[in-house]
Amino acid sequence: MTNDGLTIGRGGLRALHASLLSHSPDQAISVLQETGFASGEGIYRRFCEWLPGATGLADPADLDAANLSTVLSDFFKAQGWGSLDVSPLGSGALALDSPDWAEAEPGAAEIPMCFVSTGMLADFLGRLSGEPVSVMEVECRSRHDSRCRFLWALPETLQRVYEEMTAGRSYLEALGG
């Protein structure tokens, strides 16, 4: 078992957010996302080590789509991130919903704030699916939503969703869901 894991905790993550947003607001989001993306490989390795004991499967490629939501939720809860419910959304995307995601700070912002998570999930899920994917947070407990909702899709799909959202459409309209 490789031991490249490091626990930062919610307090440390919140302090990192606050410091970057205070001292370098123009660069904070990209720095946080890049930090998350860089952590994706280690999280994925930890998942590969966790998987056999939790599911009996030796290889993530053997995961059945019907069990994906439960397995990911169990893993991320065990790692301290929170629970996840994975479900199809519209055409070409999956929604990852969490009522207890660790990076969220309920009521702290007006925009989705789980920047480290979007980067980490993009790298992790890209490794899991075997292709480059993007992750975008569209609902966040930090801005008074009841859950954090991340969209998982091919980069071109989320680029289209982003463009339609900036033009005033909802992500649900953009995805046809």
C-alpha positions in Angstrom: 0.0 0.0 0.0 1.4 3.4 -1.0 1.2 6.0 1.7 1.1 9.3 -0.1 -2.1 10.3 1.7 -2.2 13.5 3.6 -5.1 14.8 5.6 -5.7 18.5 5.5 -9.1 18.6 7.2 -12.0 21.0 6.7 -10.4 23.8 8.8 -7.3 23.7 6.7 -9.3 23.7 3.4 -11.4 26.6 4.6 -8.3 28.5 5.7 -6.7 27.9 2.2 -9.9 29.2 0.6 -10.1 32.3 2.8 -6.4 33.1 2.4 -6.4 32.8 -1.4 -9.6 34.7 -1.8 -8.3 37.5 0.5 -4.8 37.8 -0.8 -5.1 36.7 -4.4 -8.7 36.9 -5.5 -8.0 37.0 -9.2 -6.0 33.7 -9.0 -7.8 31.9 -6.2 -10.2 29.8 -8.2 -7.6 28.5 -10.7 -5.1 27.8 -7.9 -7.7 25.9 -5.9 -8.8 23.9 -8.9 -5.2 23.1 -9.9 -4.5 22.0 -6.4 -7.5 19.6 -6.5 -6.5 18.3 -10.0 -3.0 17.6 -8.7 -4.5 15.6 -5.8 -6.6 13.4 -8.1 -3.9 10.9 -8.8 -3.3 10.2 -5.1 -7.0 9.9 -4.4 -7.4 7.5 -7.3 -4.5 5.4 -6.1 -6.1 5.3 -2.6 -9.4 4.2 -4.3 -7.6 1.4 -6.1 -6.1 0.2 -2.8 -9.5 0.5 -1.0 -11.6 -1.2 -3.7 -10.6 -4.8 -3.2 -11.3 -4.8 0.5 -14.6 -2.9 0.1 -16.0 -4.6 -3.0 -13.9 -7.7 -3.7 -13.0 -6.2 -7.1 -9.3 -5.9 -8.0 -9.7 -3.4 -10.8 -11.8 -0.3 -11.1 -12.5 -1.3 -14.7 -14.6 -4.2 -13.3 -17.0 -1.8 -11.5 -20.6 -2.2 -12.7 -22.4 1.0 -13.6 -25.3 -0.1 -11.4 -23.0 -0.1 -8.4 -21.0 3.0 -9.2 -23.0 5.4 -7.0 -22.8 3.2 -3.9 -19.1 2.4 -4.4 -18.1 6.1 -4.9 -20.3 7.2 -2.0 -18.8 4.6 0.3 -15.2 5.5 -0.8 -15.6 9.3 -0.5 -17.4 9.0 2.9 -14.5 6.8 4.1 -12.0 9.5 3.0 -13.9 12.2 4.8 -15.2 14.0 1.7 -18.9 13.1 2.2 -21.5 11.0 0.4 -22.2 11.1 -3.3 -25.2 10.0 -5.3 -24.4 9.5 -9.0 -27.2 9.7 -11.6 -27.6 10.4 -15.3 -28.6 14.0 -16.1 -29.9 15.1 -19.5 -27.9 14.1 -22.5 -24.3 13.3 -21.9 -23.7 14.1 -18.2 -23.8 12.5 -14.8 -24.8 14.4 -11.7 -22.8 13.8 -8.5 -25.0 15.0 -5.6 -23.9 15.4 -2.0 -25.9 16.8 1.0 -22.7 16.8 3.2 -19.7 17.5 0.9 -16.7 18.5 3.0 -15.4 21.5 1.0 -18.8 23.4 1.2 -19.2 26.0 3.9 -23.0 26.4 4.2 -24.1 29.9 3.6 -20.6 31.4 3.0 -20.9 32.6 -0.6 -23.0 33.6 -3.5 -21.3 31.2 -6.0 -20.4 27.5 -5.9 -17.2 27.2 -3.9 -16.0 23.6 -4.1 -13.0 24.5 -6.3 -10.6 21.9 -5.0 -13.3 19.3 -5.4 -14.0 20.1 -9.0 -10.3 19.7 -9.9 -9.9 16.6 -7.8 -13.0 15.0 -9.2 -12.1 15.8 -12.8 -8.7 14.0 -12.4 -10.1 11.1 -10.4 -13.1 10.5 -12.7 -11.0 10.8 -15.8 -8.7 8.1 -14.4 -11.8 6.0 -13.5 -13.4 6.4 -16.9 -10.2 6.2 -18.9 -10.9 9.4 -20.8 -10.5 13.1 -20.1 -13.5 14.5 -18.4 -14.5 17.8 -16.8 -16.4 18.5 -13.6 -18.4 21.7 -12.9 -20.2 22.5 -9.7 -23.6 24.0 -10.4 -25.2 23.9 -7.0 -23.4 24.4 -3.7 -24.3 24.3 0.0 -21.9 27.3 0.3 -24.4 29.4 -1.5 -27.5 28.1 0.4 -28.4 25.3 -1.9 -29.5 22.1 -0.2 -26.7 20.0 -1.9 -23.5 20.3 -3.8 -24.1 19.2 -7.3 -21.2 18.4 -9.7 -21.7 17.7 -13.3 -19.4 15.0 -14.8 -19.1 15.0 -18.6 -16.8 15.3 -21.6 -15.1 18.7 -21.7 -17.0 19.9 -24.8 -20.3 19.1 -23.1 -19.5 21.1 -20.1 -18.1 23.9 -22.2 -21.5 24.1 -24.0 -23.3 24.0 -20.6 -21.1 26.8 -19.3 -21.7 29.0 -22.4 -25.5 28.4 -22.2 -25.5 29.3 -18.5 -23.6 32.5 -19.1 -26.3 33.3 -21.7 -29.0 32.9 -19.0 -30.1 29.3 -19.4 -30.1 26.8 -16.5 -27.8 23.9 -16.6 -30.8 21.6 -16.8 -32.0 23.4 -19.9 -28.6 23.2 -21.4 -28.5 19.5 -20.8 -32.0 18.9 -21.9 -32.8 17.4 -18.5 
